[in-house]
Amino acid sequence: MVWLPGETRTWDEYKKKWIVVNDSNSKEKNNEEEDGKDWISELPDDMIIIILSLLPLREAGFTSVLSHRWSDLWKHIPNLAFAYYRNVVTMSVSAIRDMTPEKPLERVNSVLKLHQALSLKKFEICVYVDKSVQRLVTKWLKFVWSRNVEILNLNFICSDPEYRVVLGASLVQTRPTKYLKTLSLENIKVGGEDISLFLINCPLLSELNIKSSSVTSDLHVCGATLALKLLRIWECVYNNGSVVNISAPNLSQVDVDERIGKLLIENVPRLVVASFNIEGQKYTVHKFASAVHCFTSNLNTLILYLLYPKNILGKGFPQMPNLKELIVIDESGLFEHDYLLPAPYVIAACPRLQSATFKLEFARTKIRSILPVLDIEETEACLLK
């Protein structure tokens, strides 16, 4: 409201202007106060704990110095992740050998001693260990079972495979609980009896991952009532020719190492995504067709990691009437001029194929030459010319 010089106004008009100006100043003052207000501290403890659970464990612990109220809040977070050596795959052998387990293991023990939550959503640990850690692993498993953990990720890195943690030795003194839904094991010695123990005691288990581990005996992932939907057994070392037997009616995705006569898959009516890591030079397309014959009609997506691609991609490729996506990773490191010649056989066996991707990977390194996604009709026409 602007008045020109010489103009006269009534008292009511002056009063109205004063109210408008005063109200504007009051709003600005309130906005400044609201901007500086500690809104997070206004939240209830339960809400703050949920926010803290989204932070890395170290940062969540730092909040204990903010005030007396915050000193114990982090001790109630439902997610505990001790991932000290997550990028170990990029480290040299000498660097791995120079790692010392003492400090990370001490930190794990200290946090578990302080933790006060009654239940755990997730427990993840990735640490470097030596042969003396077995007793601590048993202690940690007792802790997570007492908290009814739902997601358990164990990765124990060591410079010598002989020092690997033996899962069965820790399960002798403790038993997994029925609340477990996801289990991931990496760099561990695991036997068939260990996996059977989890399958029996964990009716809610829907995801099982075993990677880069030593499989000491036959693995039987079988059961008519299994809730398992995703299974990965990848890049493992199999002692004494261990066999992997899979029979799970609810399984929708499987990623496995395929070895001649060592993989049996049956009763998987819901399987739609499959990945196979095939490295044997004697492994042929006929052996592959025999291994996958019981579920080829269900598959929507197939991923093949092949060290000898010409042995698999060729005449005799199994019929997959509903396959829509095919991804082939050639790990031989050799891109030959006739690389795509077997493609027509694959395309003919997969009449509903919508996309095919061929990648060239050099000995599992990060250096990759990725070919573009191929248009099926154009590719077939070019190859058949």
N, C-alpha and C positions, 0 to 999 in steps of 0.2 A: 504494500500500500504506500504510494508516493504522493506527497502533497507539494503543490507549487507555492512559491513565496507570495504572501499577501492573501492566500486563501484562508477563510475562516471555517472552523469545524465545531460541531457541538461536542459536549462532554461525552456523550455516548460513542461518538466516532473516535475520540481520543482513547477511550477505554478499550474499544475493540482493537485498535492498533497495538496498544500495550499488551493485550492478551495474546495476539498473534506473535509478536516479537518474543515475548517471554516463553511462550509454548515452544517456539523454534529453538531457543537457547537451551531449554530443558531437554529437548530430544537429543541435541548434540551432546549434552553432558551425559545423558543416559547411555548413548551409544559408546562414548569413550569409556564409561565404567564397564559396560558389557564386553567391550573388546579386551580389556585387561583382566577380566574375571577368569578364574581357574575353573573352567567348566568340567574338566575331567574329574577333579576332586569332588564335584557334585554328584558324580555317578555312584551307584551302589557298588560294593566290593565285587559282587558276582560279575558285573559288567566290566569292571576294570580287569579282572582276571582273564576274561575272554579276550580283551584287547592285548594283554601281556602274552597270551598264548600264541598270538600271531607274530611275535617278535622272536628273533634268535635267542636261545637260552641265555647267552652271555649278556645281551642288552637287557633282557627282562630282569636279570639279577642286579644290574646296575641301578634299577629304579628303587632299590631298597634304601638308597641314601637320600631320597627326596624328602621323606618325613617319617615320623614314628608310625603313622598309619600305613605307609607303603613298605615298611621294613619286612613284612612277612607275606605280602600279597603274592609275590612271585613264587613262593613255596607251594602255592595251590594250583599252579597252571597244569592243565591236563596233558600237555605235550612236552616231552623231554627228548631233545636231539643233541647228541654228542658226536658231531661229524667233524673230527679233527683232520682227517686225511681223505676228504672226499675226492680230491684230484690226484690220487695216487697213481692212476693209470698214465699220467703224463710225467711221472718222476722216473729218474734213472735207477738202476739196481743199486748203485752205490749210495744214492740218496736215501733209498728205502732202508738199507742196512745201517745208515747213520742215525736213523730215527730212534728215539728212546721212548719207551712206553710209560716211564714213571710218572711224569707230570700229568698227562691226560688221564691216566688211571686214577691218580689221586683226586683229580677234579671230579671224576664220575662218582667216586665214593663219597666225596664231601657233599655233593648235591643230593645224592640219594639219602644221605643221613639227615639232611635238612628238609627234604620234601615232605609235605603234609597232606597232599590231596588224597582223598579216599579212593579215587579211581583214576585211571590213565586212559586217554584216548589213543596216544601214540608214544612209543618208546623206540628211539633210533640211536644206534651207536656204531660209529666207524672209527676204530682206533688201531694203532699199531701195537702188536702184542708179541710176547715171547712165550716159551714153553711153561713159564711159571704162572700164567694167567688163568689156568683152568679153574682154580678154586674161586677166583673172583667172578668168573662167568656164572658159576653155580649160584653165587650170592646174588648177582644181578637178576637172574631168572626167578629166584625166589621172591625178589622184590616186585617184579612186574606181575607175577602171578597173584601176589597179594593185593595188587591194585586193579585186578581184572582188566588188564590191558587189551585193547581192541586191535591195534596195529603194532606189529613187532618187526623191526628191521635190525638184523645183526650182521656186521661186516668186520671181521677180525683179520687185519692185514699182517703178514709176517714175511720175513726174508727167506725162510726155509719152510717148504711145505710140510716137513716133518713136525714143525711146531704148531701146526694148525689146531685150533680148538676142536675137541671131539664133542660134538653135540650130545651124543648118547651118555657120556660120562657125567654131564650136568643134569640130564633128565632122570638119572637114577635116583637122585635125592629130591626131585620135585616133579610135579606134573602140571602140564598146561591147563588153563581153565577154559570153560565153555564159552567165554565172551570173545575169544580171539577170532577176528575176521580176516586179517591179512598177515601173512608170514613171509618174510624175505630173509634168505640165508645166503651169505657171500663169503668166500674164502674160509670155509668150514669143512670139517670132516663129518659127513652125514651118511647114515645107513638107512636101509629100508625100514627097520624097526622103529627108527626115530620118526619118520614120516607117518608111519601107521599109527604111532602114539598120538600125534597131532590130529590125524583124521578121525580117530575114535573119540578123543576127548574134546574136540572143538567142532560141534555141529554147525556153527555159524561160519566156519572158514570158507570164504569165497574166492580168495586169491592166495596162491602159493608160488613163490619165486625161489629157485635155487640156481645160483650163478657162480661160476669160477670156483667151484667147490670140489672136494674129493668124495666121490660116491663109492662107499666101501662095500655095498651089497645091493641086491636087486631092489628096485623101487616099485612098489605096487600102489598106485594111486587109483584105488578101486572101491566101489561101494554104490549100491543102488540108491542110497539116501544122501549121498554127498551133496552139499550145497555149492561145491567148487564150480566157479565160473571161468576163472582165468588160471592157467598153469604155465609156468616158465621153468624149464630145466635147460640151462644154456651155458655152453663153453665149460663144461665140467670134465674132470678126469675120472674115468670109470675103472675101478679096480677089479681085476679078475673077470673081466668081461661082463660086468653087471648089466642086467636087463631092466628096461623101463616098461612097465605095463600100466596102461591108462584105460580106465573104464569108469566114466563119470557122466551120467545122463544130463546134468545141467551145464556141462562145460560148453562155453561159447567161444573161447579163444585158447589156443595152445601154441607155445613156442618151445621147440625141443631140438636137441642134437639127434640127428638121425644116423644110426650105425647099422650095418648089415646084420639083420637077424636079431638086433638088440632092442628094437622098439615095437611094441604091440599096442595098437589103439583100436578099441572096440566100444560099442554102446555109447556113442557120442552124438545123439540125434540132433542136438542144438548147436553143434560146432559150425561156426560160420567164418572164423578167421584162423588161419594156421601159418606158422613160420617154421621153416626147417633149416637147420645148419648142417650141410652135407659136405664133408671134407674127404671121405675115402675115395681113392683113385679107382677102386674096383666097384664102386657103387654105380649101378646102371639105371637107366630109365625103367627097366622092367622091375627091378627091385623097389624102386620108388613107387611104381604103380601098385605093387603088391602091398606096400606098407600103408597106402592111403585109400585103398579100394572101398573101405566100409563107410567113408564119409565124403567122398568126392562130389556126390549129388547135392550136399548141403552148402558147400563152401561158396562164400561171396568174395573173400580176399585170400590170396595165397602169396606168401613172401618166401623166396628161396635164396639162401646164402650158399653159393656154390664155389668150390675150389676147382672143380673140373666141370664147367657148365655144359660142354659138348656131350658129356655122358648122360645128362638128364634131359636137356632140351633137344628133342629130336623125335624121330619116328617111334611110336609106341607111347607117347605122352598120354597119361590117363585122361579119360573123358570127364570133363567137369561142366555139366550143362548149365549151372547157375553162377559160375564164376564171373565176376564183374571187374575185378582188379587183380592184376598180376604185377609183382615187383620182383625183379631178379637182380641180385647183387653178385657180380662176378669178382671173386676174391683171388683170382689167379694173378692179377696184375698185368695180364697180357691182353691187349686189344688187337685181335687179328682181323684181317680183312673180311673173313667169312663168318664173323661173330654172329650175325643175325640170320644166317641161312636156315637154321632150324625153326625160325619163328613161324612159318606157315603150318608146321605140324602142331604147334602149341595153339595157334589161333583156330585151327580146324577142330581141336578137341574142346575148345571153349567158345561155343557159338554166341554166348551173351556177353562176351568180354567187351568192356567199355574203355578200358585204359590199360596200357602196359608200360612199365618203366624199367629201363635197363641201366644199371649203374656199374661202373668199374671202380673197384676198391683195391688199393695197394697194400696187401698184407696187413689188413686191419689198422692202418694208420689213418690219420686225419686227412691225408691227401687223397682226394677223390676226383674222378672225372665223371660227371653225371650227365648222361644223355638226356635229351628232352623227352617228355612223355610222348609216346607215339600214337598217332591216329591209326586205329586198327585197319580200316579199309584201305587207306593210302599205303600203309606199310605192306600189307599183303599184296597189293597190286604191284608195288615196286619190286618186291622180292620175287614175284612170280614171272616178271618180264624176262 
